[in-house]
Amino acid sequence: MKELVEVIAKSLVDHPEEVVVTQTEKDDEIVIELKVGASDMGKVIGRQGRIAKAIRTVVKAASSKSPKRVVVDIM
């Protein structure tokens, strides 16, 4: 999942070298944190959060067979 979020984020931003994706696993969930540069934050979130919601939807669909819940946090 980490690689999927990283590929999506790098394709959206102007400065892909500033994209940092970390993945931590807890008891029943996987937390993926996405950090981008301040100038690219709007491109990752989108108008009214549409792009952020789309990223979360794609990750949720990709992880549907996993028993753990996947959460994407944009920092």
Backbone as CSV, one residue per row, in Angstrom:
resi,resn,N_x,N_y,N_z,CA_x,CA_y,CA_z,C_x,C_y,C_z
1,MET,0.812,-1.198,0.000,0.000,0.000,0.000,0.856,1.264,0.000
2,LYS,1.971,1.195,0.694,2.854,2.352,0.777,3.318,2.781,-0.617
3,GLU,3.693,1.813,-1.439,4.175,2.117,-2.774,3.079,2.734,-3.637
4,LEU,1.859,2.248,-3.477,0.726,2.777,-4.238,0.499,4.251,-3.923
5,VAL,0.483,4.594,-2.655,0.285,5.991,-2.246,1.439,6.857,-2.746
6,GLU,2.646,6.314,-2.684,3.812,7.068,-3.124,3.754,7.360,-4.622
7,VAL,3.377,6.390,-5.425,3.282,6.588,-6.873,2.207,7.614,-7.212
8,ILE,1.059,7.510,-6.556,-0.027,8.457,-6.812,0.392,9.874,-6.433
9,ALA,0.984,10.027,-5.248,1.370,11.357,-4.769,2.447,11.982,-5.650
10,LYS,3.427,11.191,-6.035,4.510,11.738,-6.862,4.024,12.164,-8.233
11,SER,2.974,11.525,-8.729,2.451,11.921,-10.032,1.620,13.202,-9.952
12,LEU,1.177,13.573,-8.756,0.342,14.763,-8.598,1.127,16.043,-8.339
13,VAL,2.263,15.946,-7.673,2.957,17.136,-7.173,4.000,17.662,-8.155
14,ASP,4.442,18.899,-7.918,5.492,19.517,-8.725,6.888,19.130,-8.239
15,HIS,7.001,18.804,-6.954,8.294,18.450,-6.355,8.217,17.037,-5.784
16,PRO,8.347,16.010,-6.634,8.201,14.632,-6.149,9.297,14.198,-5.177
17,GLU,10.412,14.912,-5.152,11.482,14.550,-4.214,11.106,14.867,-2.770
18,GLU,10.098,15.694,-2.554,9.658,16.052,-1.203,8.580,15.120,-0.658
19,VAL,8.142,14.162,-1.447,7.097,13.235,-1.007,7.714,12.177,-0.096
20,VAL,7.127,12.040,1.107,7.580,11.034,2.065,6.355,10.243,2.514
21,VAL,6.434,8.918,2.372,5.337,8.052,2.772,5.866,7.069,3.812
22,THR,5.193,7.020,4.968,5.568,6.065,6.008,4.375,5.181,6.324
23,GLN,4.672,3.956,6.690,3.626,2.984,6.995,3.900,2.388,8.365
24,THR,2.890,2.450,9.237,2.994,1.836,10.553,1.814,0.896,10.749
25,GLU,2.088,-0.212,11.392,1.033,-1.196,11.629,0.693,-1.237,13.111
26,LYS,-0.589,-1.175,13.388,-1.088,-1.310,14.749,-1.841,-2.626,14.834
27,ASP,-2.587,-2.849,15.894,-3.263,-4.123,16.096,-4.130,-4.529,14.920
28,ASP,-5.103,-3.702,14.575,-6.054,-4.081,13.539,-6.109,-3.082,12.380
29,GLU,-5.089,-2.213,12.264,-5.094,-1.256,11.170,-3.680,-0.920,10.726
30,ILE,-3.597,-0.468,9.496,-2.346,-0.003,8.911,-2.514,1.488,8.648
31,VAL,-1.599,2.287,9.186,-1.669,3.741,9.012,-0.584,4.154,8.022
32,ILE,-1.004,4.804,6.951,-0.077,5.313,5.942,-0.102,6.828,6.034
33,GLU,1.070,7.416,6.334,1.182,8.864,6.450,1.855,9.419,5.205
34,LEU,1.222,10.406,4.603,1.736,11.045,3.391,2.131,12.472,3.727
35,LYS,3.406,12.801,3.473,3.894,14.155,3.702,4.410,14.702,2.381
36,VAL,3.962,15.905,2.045,4.416,16.577,0.820,4.864,17.979,1.182
37,GLY,5.502,18.641,0.247,5.930,20.014,0.467,4.739,20.945,0.630
38,ALA,4.967,22.059,1.289,3.884,23.003,1.565,3.256,23.544,0.281
39,SER,4.055,23.738,-0.743,3.517,24.282,-1.994,2.674,23.254,-2.753
40,ASP,2.854,21.970,-2.453,2.116,20.914,-3.147,0.922,20.385,-2.356
41,MET,0.697,20.905,-1.187,-0.379,20.389,-0.338,-1.742,20.516,-1.012
42,GLY,-2.001,21.615,-1.668,-3.287,21.823,-2.333,-3.525,20.852,-3.473
43,LYS,-2.462,20.450,-4.140,-2.606,19.502,-5.241,-2.948,18.109,-4.751
44,VAL,-2.483,17.756,-3.563,-2.765,16.429,-3.006,-4.157,16.393,-2.381
45,ILE,-4.581,17.499,-1.794,-5.899,17.526,-1.153,-6.992,17.795,-2.189
46,GLY,-6.775,18.745,-3.074,-7.754,19.048,-4.111,-8.887,19.917,-3.593
47,ARG,-9.743,20.324,-4.493,-10.885,21.158,-4.103,-11.849,20.350,-3.270
48,GLN,-12.168,20.895,-2.112,-13.085,20.274,-1.163,-12.659,18.852,-0.807
49,GLY,-11.352,18.566,-0.909,-10.826,17.269,-0.502,-11.107,16.133,-1.462
50,ARG,-11.424,16.449,-2.694,-11.801,15.406,-3.658,-10.645,14.478,-4.003
51,ILE,-9.453,15.019,-4.192,-8.315,14.168,-4.555,-7.905,13.311,-3.359
52,ALA,-7.919,13.893,-2.155,-7.595,13.114,-0.959,-8.590,11.972,-0.783
53,LYS,-9.847,12.249,-1.024,-10.875,11.215,-0.920,-10.661,10.135,-1.976
54,ALA,-10.266,10.537,-3.177,-10.012,9.572,-4.245,-8.817,8.681,-3.914
55,ILE,-7.771,9.257,-3.331,-6.604,8.463,-2.922,-7.024,7.432,-1.882
56,ARG,-7.812,7.870,-0.906,-8.276,6.947,0.141,-9.154,5.841,-0.441
57,THR,-9.975,6.175,-1.427,-10.848,5.185,-2.055,-10.035,4.144,-2.814
58,VAL,-9.023,4.580,-3.546,-8.176,3.646,-4.284,-7.430,2.713,-3.330
59,VAL,-6.902,3.261,-2.248,-6.179,2.440,-1.278,-7.129,1.454,-0.596
60,LYS,-8.324,1.904,-0.284,-9.309,1.017,0.336,-9.675,-0.138,-0.594
61,ALA,-9.831,0.159,-1.885,-10.153,-0.886,-2.859,-8.985,-1.858,-3.012
62,ALA,-7.772,-1.341,-3.008,-6.600,-2.201,-3.169,-6.368,-3.086,-1.950
63,SER,-6.825,-2.645,-0.792,-6.596,-3.406,0.435,-7.834,-4.181,0.877
64,SER,-8.785,-4.360,-0.006,-10.044,-5.005,0.384,-9.856,-6.456,0.827
65,LYS,-8.825,-7.126,0.346,-8.599,-8.514,0.734,-7.806,-8.641,2.031
66,SER,-7.252,-7.544,2.485,-6.479,-7.556,3.720,-7.415,-7.538,4.925
67,PRO,-7.106,-8.305,5.968,-7.966,-8.297,7.152,-7.839,-7.011,7.973
68,LYS,-6.772,-6.249,7.741,-6.556,-5.012,8.490,-7.153,-3.823,7.744
69,ARG,-7.609,-2.849,8.515,-8.147,-1.607,7.962,-6.982,-0.690,7.606
70,VAL,-7.051,-0.035,6.468,-5.980,0.858,6.024,-6.466,2.294,6.118
71,VAL,-5.669,3.139,6.784,-6.005,4.555,6.972,-4.908,5.384,6.317
72,VAL,-5.312,6.362,5.510,-4.342,7.268,4.855,-4.473,8.630,5.507
73,ASP,-3.373,9.095,6.114,-3.326,10.424,6.730,-2.428,11.312,5.897
74,ILE,-2.916,12.497,5.574,-2.131,13.469,4.827,-1.654,14.525,5.809
75,MET,-0.337,14.628,5.942,0.246,15.548,6.918,0.617,16.857,6.265
